Amino acid sequence: MPQIMQDKEMVNDILSMTKSSLTTYANFIGETANPQLRSTIQQIRNSDEQFQYQLFQLAEQKGFYKPAAQADHSDIQTVKSQVGQ
């Protein structure tokens, strides 16, 4: 009997696939010399980023996703000093 994905699993799967696509777009954009093709891929990437953020917000509202606690100021400063900023 096939298993049916629940809403949470589907949302997380789509978020994961979109994240992978965004990485691929970034690599593709960096290697594209044709300005028109580069612009088109950037537009697709921007659209996917917007979609990903909206889906993230939905997942967070439904309790499907709980982001990590926000870093405090001292943590941010520590990381900045470690990377030479």
NORZI-V12513 format. One line per field, one symbol per residue. burial: + if it has 16 or more other C-alpha atoms within 10 Angstrom, else -. Layout:
burial: ???
This chain:
burial: ----------++--+--+---+--+---+--------+--++--+--++--+--++--+----+---------------------
